[in-house]
Amino acid sequence: MTSSREADRHDRIRVVGARVNNLRDVTVELPKRRLTAFTGVSGSGKSSLVFGTIAAESQRMINETYSAFVQGFMPTMARPDVDVLEGLTTAIVVDQERLGADPRSTVGTATDTGALLRILFSRLAEPHIGTQQAYSFNVASMSGAGAVTTTKAGRQTKERRSFSVVGGMCSRCEGRGRVEDIDLTQVYDEEKSLEDGPFLVPGYTMDGWYGRIFKGCGFFDTAKPIKKYSKRQLEDLLYKEPTRIKVEGINLTYEGIVGRIQKSMLSKDIDSLQPHIRAFVERAVTFATCPECDGTRLSELARSSKIQGRSIAEVSGLQISDLADWVRGLDDASVAPLLTALTESLEAMVEIGLGYLSLDRPSGTLSGGEAQRVKMVKQLSSSLTDVTYVFDEPTVGLHPHDIARMNDLLLRLRDKGNTVLVVEHKPEAIAIADHVVDLGPKAGTEGGEIVFEGTVPQLRRSDTLTGRHLDDRASLKDEVRQATGALEVRGASSHNLRVVDVDIPLGVLVVVTGVAGSGKSSLIHGSVSGREGVVTVDQSAIRGSRRSNPATYTGLLEPIRKAFAKANGVKPALFSANSEGACPHCDGAGVTYTDLGILAGVAVTCEVCEGRRFDASVLDYTLGERDISEVLAMPVAEALAFFADGPSKVPAAHAILQRLDDVGLGYLRLGQPLTTLSGGERQRIKLATHLGDKGEVVVLDEPTSGLHLADVEQLLGLLDRIVEAGRSVVVIEHHQAVMAHADWIIDLGPGAGHNGGTVVFEGTPADLVADGSTLTGQHLASYIHA
């Protein structure tokens, strides 16, 4: 009996002395089999506690249960900086990281429903064409034959063997659904020779290895202009297959430049490319739907095999809610378990609010919220209990109408006996929590502490920033601005839009809203973004290594380096920790790494530069009595004053810092690694960077993602300042405070997928509330009258 009672004591997760990122020796006890919400301003330490400490240690300990051999194939994870972690259970993390941006990754492949569908067709479709591989756009058809020599019992025998693989990949587009046409005038300057550096492709300089390979391969006269090449020489330059060559005594592989571009740039999703490479691809490459497979990615053979008159390409293109109905209509005892599993997966996707998607939708085109809900699908039917589910803002990208359904799903996971940890900002999602942990009091170095623990009613009575703002309700504006013109959209029909005609007012704050999947992003990104004079800040995550920081990402470091160089009469490159100014011991990383094989590597602060990243001689140069490492250690607000006037006045740097301060990042240190920033902080850095772009129309896609209730007020003030400065702002949003603050609302719907795609309301927020016929109008009315 004693042991039983002892076991019952382990009903809490104990964290003692957590110091990950900005956490300051945080100690907390979390109840198991309850739903705990973690709140606080963006950058207060929520993700550091939930993801960086609790979930990270759980996953690390699970990995340690595997053999050393298996661990060698797994990513190594360092133990979080924490004194005690007790009561952990298996953690399943459902975050907002975008799904794989590989062009061949689709909703079907990400959820495994595509695999089930392929098996179904391989069993029931007529004519029968082969195994499930015959229906896969990732498997190419191939065949071959030849002599094979084998040794048995010391004797060699020769056998003739042949093989054949029937795959479903379209040979024309290689399973991508689209083909590329490269503008060769953007690849090279035909007037120049190889000696002159003719290539216009990023990274292809004649000084680097690419240049040495092209000049040393012996296929061309390096002094002859490309326009004078023979047909064979031009073919070798552009399209030659990989060929082994020797250059300067080193064995290398030569490949035509077009082949190299296709492998290094075009095989990746364009949104995952670095900005300068993405700009080249957009300039040099035109994409068109594959004429052979009509974008289905599948071969003619795969499309010819059908069930009840429909090919796998046709059913994959159906809206998931319609596909679920189609599968339910199939009745064959030989595949009954398969039909049951497929139906359950599809119904789970409909239940979770993804019924408007199709299985052939590229996963790279999903928003962060959609990607998170796709990851949730597998968890809904799981029989596991006593699991810790960790969610990162599961309501992001959801219309108020959809949030109640998400709340029900989270409560169902809890009621099965699981621990649910949710990082959230939305009051509607916080309200269902059994327990709330509020971090703060502010962000960055001013955060990292637990300022409240308790129930939601207790949070409302507390004096924390979250408690004070939890019941905030924005009111409708007394007077809205008048449009100065209109941006015409005619015949918009991408995705589910039904030939939409709409005039988007200029000179005002326009909010485009509607339930998830109603066509908001299709309308704005498909018909407005990309026009001349339009600056778009989308939801794609900013990328950066541990060497990247706000100063490098925003371009702030460039004018700072030049100012240091001018003041000291030296080269700007000295003031870069990634170039000539780097500490020679740690190569400018600030820490030295020791690889310990299957164990997590150890990072130790560099003993030579003491983490400052620069060579000691560089720190002798100053600007306004500060060296470069001291400048990078400044918060944005301090740097704003530093570069405003006096000997350290740098107008270009001051302008960038002002934008960072405007979006509420005054506390952020200039040299803080991007990898330590929260999702909300990254979103605002991106916003601040693009506000400097030239353009009269600014398009923002859900700028409130990751923002605390108190930060939304500051965002609304920023949007007002942008409009008052003479620009037009178009915001795709679900947040009622942003809707209430708008001058004009365009509401799409009435539902999602093929039940949406039309404009159901245009007018002022007051008119929308008075109208009350749309879901958005009803929710906005209840919000402002609450």
N, C-alpha and C positions, 0 to 999 in steps of 0.2 A: 504493500500500500504506500509505503514511503516513497518508493521510486516513481509511482504513478503521480503522486502529488508533486514530486520534483519536476516531472515532465510538464505538468500543467503550468509551472511557473514560467516556462519559456513562451510567453504569449506576447512578447514585445521585442522590437528591434532596438537595440541600444547602440548609440553612437556616442563615443567619448573622445573629445579633443580632435575634431576634424579641422584640418588646415589646408585643404585643397583650394588652390587659387586664392580667392580673397576671404575664405572662411577663417574666423578668428577663434580657434579652439572651441568649436561648436560642440555642445553636448545636448543630446535629445533622445527621448524614448518614444517610439512610434507603436501604436497598438496594431497587432496582427489581425487579419480577417476583418479589417475596417477600411474605409476609404479616407485617406488623408490627403488634403489639398495643401500645396506649398505655394504661398503667395509672397508678394513683395515686388518692389520696382525692378525693372530690367537691370540686371547686373548686380543684384543684391546678394547672390550666392545660391539661389534655388537649385539651378542645374548642377552647381559644384557639389551640393550636398546630396541630391537625389541621384544624378547620373554619375558624377565624378567620384563619389564616395560609396554609397550603398550599392548601386547596381554594378559599378566597376569591380568592387571587391567580391560580390557574389559570383560574377562571371569568371573572375580570376580563379576563385577557389574551385569552381566547377571544372575549369580547364586543367587544374592540377590533379584531378582524379583520373585523367587519361595517362597512358604510358608516355615515357619520355620520347619514344619514337613518334607517337601521334602528335605530341605537343610541338615537335619540331616543324610540323606543317601548319601550326596555328599561330596567330599573332600573339606575341608576348605582351603581357600586361603588367605594369608596375603596381605594387601595392599602394593604395592611396595613403596620403600623409594623414594618418589618424591613429590615435592611441589604442582604442578598443572598438571592435565591431562585433556584437553578439546577436544571436537570434536570427541570423540571415537565412532566408530561404532562396530557392532557385528564382532568379530574376529574369523576366522576359521584358526586354526594352522595346517599346513601340514609339519610336521618335519621328521627327519630321524630316529626317534626311531624305533627300530625293532618292527615288529608286534608280537603279542602274541606267546611265544615260546611253548605254549601247543601243545603236539603232535597231538591233534585233530583239531587244527586250520589250515585251508588251504586257498589258494587264493579264493576259492569259498565261504567259510564262511566269509572271511574278506571283500569281496566286495558285499555280499548278492546275487550274481549270483547263488550260490549253492542253496539257498532257492527258487529262482524262478524256477530253474531247477527241484527241487523236486516237486513243485506244478504242473509243466507241466507233469511230469511222473505220478503223482497221478490222473491226469485227462485223459490222452491219452494212457498210456502204457497198453499193454495186455500181460498176464492176469492182471486184476485189483487186487491189493493185499491190498489196504487200503489207508489211508490218506498219506500226505507228510511225516509223521513220519516213514512210512514203507520204505522210501528211505534214511533215515538219519542214518549215522554211529555213531551218538551221542545218539541214542535212542535204548535201549535194549528191546527185546521182553519179555513180562512177563504176567503172569496171576495168578489169585487167587480167592478164594471163602471162604465164612464164614458167621457166624451169626452176624448181626448188631443190637444193641439195640438202639432205639430212644425213646425220650420222647415227646409226643404231648398232649397238654391240660391236663397235669398232669398224663397221663397214659403212662406206658412203653409198647412198642411193640417190638417184635423181628422179624426181617426179614432176609431171606437168600439172600445174594447178591454175585455176582461174577463180576470180571472185567478182561479185556484182552487188552493188548497193543501190537500192531504189530510194532516193530521197525526194522530198517535196519542194526543194529550193528552186526558185525561178533562176535559170542560168543567166538571164540578161542582167538582172539587178542584184544577183547573189543574195536573195532573201531580204533585201532592204526595202523593197517597194517603190524605190525611186532611183533614178539614174542621174549621174552628174555630167555636165558638159563644162569643160575647163576652158576659159578664155586664155589662150597662150600668150596674148600680149601683156597679160598681167603676171605671167610666169617669168618671162625674160625679155630683154631689150635686144631685138635682132640686129641692131646697128653695132652692138658691142661684141668683142671677142671674149673668150674665157679669161684672157689676161686682164681685161678691163672690168671684170666683175659684172656679168650681164643679168644675173638672177635677181628677181624682185620678190622672192619668197622669203618670209622672215626666217632668219637663222642661216640662210644659204650664202655665206660670204666666202670670198676666195681665200681669206686668211685662215679659215677654220678647216676641219677635216673634210667637209663636203667639197670645198674648193680644191684641196689637195688631191682628192679622189678623182674629180672631174678633169683636173689638169694632168694628173699622172697616169690616167688609164690607158693613154695611147690611142684612143679611138678618134681623136680630132686633132686638127691643127689649132693649137691654143691661141695663135695670133690672128686667125681668120674670123671675121664677123660671122655671126650665126646665120645671117640671111644668105651667105654664100655657101653654106653647107650643102652637100649632096643629099639626095633623098635618104640614102642609107645612113649617113652621119646624123641627120636630124632624127631619124627613127631611133638610133642608138642613144642620142641625147635625151629623148623624151620617153621612150617606151621599152628600152632594152630590159630583158629579164635579168634577175640577179645573176651576176657572173663573178667568179673568183678572180681577183687580180692581185698584183704585188706592187705596192707603191713605197718607195724609199726603204725597201727591204722588209716591209710589213705586209702580211697577208690581209687583204680587205675584200669587201664585196661591193662591186659596182652595180647600180641599178638606175634605170632611166628616171629622170626627175619627176615625171608624172606618176609613176608607180610609187615613188617615195612619198609624194604628197598624198596619194590615196590611202596609203597605209598609216601615215603619221597624223593626218588631219581629217580626211574624209571618212575614215572608219569610225570616228568618234562623233558623239552628239555635238552639234554646233554650240549648244549652250554650255558645254563643259570645257570649251577651249579658252585659252588665255585671250584677253581682249585684243591684243595686236594680231594674233593668229586668226581669231574669229573675224576681225575686220578684213584680213586678206581673203579668207574663204568666202565671205559675203561679196567681196569685190570680184573675185576671180572665178567663182563657181556658180553655175545656175543649176538648180535641182528641178526635175520634172518627174511626174508619175511614170513609172515603168510602162512602156507601151505594150509589152508582152503579157504581163500579169495584171495590168490595170491597177497596180498598187496593192494587190492582195499578197504579194511576196511568194506565191505558190506556183508551181509548174502547172502546165496544162493537164498533165496526167492526174495530179492531185485534185485539180478542180473538176475533172470529169467523173470522179467517183462520188456518188450521192446517196443520201438517206432521205426518203420521202421527197425526192426532187430537189434537195438542197445540198450544195457542196459544203465542205468545211470552211471555205472562204466566205460563203454567204452567211453561215450561222455565226461565224466569228465576228462578222460585221453587224450582227443584230444588237440592239440595245439589250443589256443583260436581263432586264425584266422580261423582255420578249423571248430571249433565249431560254430563260427558265420555264416559260409556258410551253415552248417547243419541246424541251426535254421531257417535261411532265406528260406530253402527249405520246411519247414513245413507250411501247409496252412489249418487251421481249425478255422472257424468263432467263435466257442464256447470259444476259448482261445485267440482270437486276441489281446486283451489288454496285456495279459501275454507275448505273442510272441514279441510284439512291445517293451515292457520294457526290456525283456531279450536281444533282438537284440541291443537296444541302449546301454546297459551296456557293452556287448561284443565288439561292435564297438568302444566304448570309450576306452576300454583297448587296442585295436589294434592301435587306433589313438595315444595313449599316449606312444606307444613303448613297450607294454607288450604282443603283439600278440604271442610271442614265448613261453609264459608260458602255463600251463594247470591248470584247476580249482582244480585238486587233488594235486597240488604242496604244500607241507607243508609250511606255512607262515614263520616258523622259519628259513627256508633255503634261504629266500630272502635277498639280500644285502640291505644296508641302502637306496641306491638310488631307488631300485625296490620297497621297502616298501613305500617310499614316493610317488612314482607314483601310487601305488595301492590306497593310500589314496586320490589321486587327482581325481580318476575316478568318485566319487560321485559328485564332484564339477562341472564337465564339462557340465552336462545337467541341472544344477540348474538354476531356473528362478529368484533367489534372486539377487537383486542389492543393491548398497551402502553397501556392505559387505567389511570388511578388510581381505584379504587373506594374510597369513604370511607363507613364504617359507624359508626353511633352505637349501641352496645350492641345488636347484632342478636339477642342471646339474651333480651332483656327480654320478659317475658310468656310464656316458654317453659318447659314442664315439663322436668325433667332428661331425660326420655325423648325429647324433641324436639330437645335441644341437639346431639346427635350428628349429626342430619340437617342442621341449620344449619351445623355445622362442615364437613360434606362439601361443601355448596354454596360456602362461602367458599374451600375448597381447590380446587374446580373452577374458580372464577374465576381464582385465582392460576395454576393449571396451564395455563390458556389463554394465559399470557404477560402477565398483568396485575399491577399493583401493588395490593395490598389493604391499606388502613390501617383498623384497627379500634380504636375506643375501647371498652374492656371492663373488667368487674369479676369476671366468673365465672371461677373457676379452670379449669373444663372448656374454656372458649373460649380462655383465655390459653395453655393447654397446647399448642395446635396451631400457635402462632406460630413463625416462623423467627427473628424478631427482636423484642425487647421494649424499649420506652422507658418508663421509670418516672419520673413527675414528682412533685414534692413540695418539701421533705419533708412539709409539711402543706398547709393550704388557704389561699385568699385571699392576703393580704400575706405569709404565711409559706410560700407555695408559689411556683410559677412557675420552678422550677429542675429540670434533669434530674439525678436522683440515681442513675440506673442505666441502662446500655445493654448489651445482650448477649442471650444465649440464655435459654430458660426454666430449664434446669438451673443456669446461673450466677445467675439471679434468686433461685432457691431458696436459694443459698448466700450471697446478699448480706444486708446488715444493714438494708435499707430496710423501711419499714412494709409494703409489698406483699410483699416476700420473706419477712418473718417470719410473715405471715398466710396465705400462699398455700396451705399445707397444713393450715390450721385445720380441725378437725372438731368440731362441737358434739356433746355427749353427751346421752343421754336423761336427763330429770330423775328423781331418786330417788323423788320423791313429787309427785304432781299435786294441784292444788287440787280441792275438791269443789264442784259446782254449787250455787247457792242458789235456782235456779228454772230455768225453760225458756221460750224464745220459740218458740211453736208456728207451724210453717208447714204448711199443709194444701192439697193439690191444686195445687201450683205447676206451671204448664204453659206459661209463656212461652218463646218460641223452641223449643229442642229438649228442654225438660224433660218427662218422662213422668209427669205427675200425681204429683209428689214430695211425700211427707209426711215431715217431719223435725222434731225438737225440738233447738233450738240452746241449749245450756246457758248460763246467766247466772252472772255473778260469777267467770268464769274466762277464760283466753285460748283462744279457739277458732280453729283454722286450717281454712279451706275450701280444698281443693286438688283436683288432677285435671289431666289433659292439657289443652292449649289447645283450647278449643271443647267441653269436656265439660259446660258449663252452670253453672259456678261463679258468674260475674257475673249470669247470668239468675236464679239462685236468690236471691242476696243482694240485688242491686239491684232485682229484681222483687218480692220478697216481704218484705224486711226494711227496706231503705232507704225512707224516706218515712213510716214509722210514727212515732207520737208518742214522743219521748224517744230517737230514734235520730239520731246525728250521723254523717254519711258524708263521708269524704275519698276522692274518686275520683281517677282518673288524668288528668282534664282539666287542660290546662296553665294556669298562672296568666298573666293578661295584664296588660301594663303598658307604657307608653311610657318613653322615657328620663327623663321627669320622675317616674316611679314608683320607689319604693325600699322597702326593708323597713319603714321607719317609716310610710309612707303605706299600704302594703298591709295591714299587720297592725292598723291603727288606733292604733298607738303615738303618732303625731304629735299626735293630738287632745288627750290629757291633758297632753302636753308643752307644747303651745301655750297651753293654759289655765293651766298652772303659771307659764309665762313672763309671761302677761298679768296674772295675779293679783299676781305679785311686783313688777311694774313699773307697775301701774295703767293699762294700755293695752288695746287690743282684741286678741283672739287672732289675728285675720286678719293682723296685722302679721308674725306668725311663720310665715307660709306663703309659700314661694317661688313659689307658683302664684296668689297673691292680692295683697293690699295690700303685703306686705313684699318683693315681687320687685324685683330690681335693674332700674331703668328702661331700662338700656342693652341688656341681654340678655333682658329679660322673665323673669328667674328661671331661665333655662336653664343659666347658668354659662359658656356658650360662645356665640359669635356665628357664624352660618352664612353662607357666601357660595355662591350657586348659580352653577355654571360650565357650565350647559347639559348637553351630553352627557358632559362630564367629571365626575368625582366632586366634590361640593361640599366646601368646606374649612371645618372647624370650628376656631375659634381661641378660646383661653381668654379670657373677657371681661376687657378691660383695666381696667374700672371696678371690678368686684367681685372680680377675680382668681379667678374660679371659685367663689366662696362663695355665689352666687345671690341674696344678700339686699342690699337697699338699705343704705348705710353707716349711716344713722340707726338702723336696726333692730339693728345689731350693738352699739350702745351699751347696749342692755338686756341684763342678765345674770341668770342663775339659778345660785346656787352658784359665782359668779365665772366662769361660762362663758357665752358668747353662743350663740345658736341654731345658728350654723354650726359651732362647736366641738363642740356636742352631737351634731350629725348626722355629724361626722367620727369619733365614738367607735366602737370595736368594741362588740358586744353585751355582752361580759364586763365591760368598763370601765363602760359605761352602767348595768349591773346594780348595781354598787357605788355609782355616782354617785347613782342615784335611790332607794337603799335607806334612807338616813337623812340627818340634818343639814338644812340649809336647802333642799337640793334634793330632799328626800324626796317622791316622787310614787307612792303605792301602786298606782294603776291602771297606770302605766307600768312599774313594777317587776314586776307580775304578768305582763305581756306579754313583757317581757325574759326573765323566768325560763323561760317556755315556749320561747323561741327558744334559750336556753342549754341547755335540757333535750334539744332535738333535735340538739345538736351544732353550733350556728351561733354560738358565742361569739366567733369571729374576724371575723364579718361586720360591716362598717360600716353604721350606721343609714341613712346617706344614699347608699349605693352604688346606682346605677341597676339596676333589675331586669333590664334588657337585658344586663348583664354577668355575670349569675349562671348557673351551670351547671344542668343538668336536675335533678341530685340536690339542689342547694341550693334550687331552686324548690319541689321536692316537699316538702322539710322545712319551708320557710316556710309552705306551705299547711297542713301537719300542725300546726305550732305555732299557727296562727291558729284552726283548728277545735277544738283542744283546749280553747279557752276557751268554746266553745259549751256550752250547757246540754243535757244528755242523759245518760241512764244507760247507753246502749249506743253504743260507738264502732265504726264499720265502716271498715276501711282496705283499700284496693284496691292491692295490691302496693307496700307502703311501702319495700321494699328496692330499687326501681328507682333506678338512678343512685348507689347506695351502695357504697362500698368495703368490703372484707371487715372492716376494722377498725371501720367505722361501724355494721356490722350488730350488733356486740356492744352498742354504745351504744343502738341502737334496741330491742333485746331488754330492756335495763334499763329503758328508758322504758315499754315495754308492761307490764312487771311493776309499775312504780310506778302506772300507771293502774288496773290491776286491784286492787292493794292499797289504792288510795284508794276502792274500793267500786264501780267501774264495770265493765262487761262489755266485752270487746274481741273483735271478730270480724275476722279478717284473711284476705283472699284472697291466697294466696301459693304460690310454687313453690320458694322457697329452703329447702333442707333444714335449715339452722340454725334457721329459724323453726319449721318443722314439729317438729323435735326438742324445741324449747322449749315447745311447746303443752301445754295441759292436756287438750285434746280435739281430735280431727281428724275432719272430715267429708270423705270422698274421693268425688268424682264420676267417672263414667266408664261403662263401662270404656274407651270410645274417645271420638272427637270427633263432633260433628254428630249424625246419627240413630243413631250407634253409642254415643252417650253419653246424658246426661240422666237417669241414675239414680244413687242413692246406693249405692256399692259397699262402703263401709266407714264405720262410726262407732265411735269408741272412743279410747283413749289412744294416744300414739305407740308405746309399748312393745307394745301389742296389735297395732298396724298392722305393726310389724316382725316380730313373731312369726307373724302371719297369713300374710304374704308372698304373698298371692294377687293383689294389685293391683300395677299398674306403680309407683304411688307407694310402696307398701310395699317393693318390691324395690329401688328406688333409694335410699330412706331407709336400708335395711339396709346396702347397700354403702357408703353415705356414712359412717355412724357406725362401721363396722367397718374402714374404710380405714386 
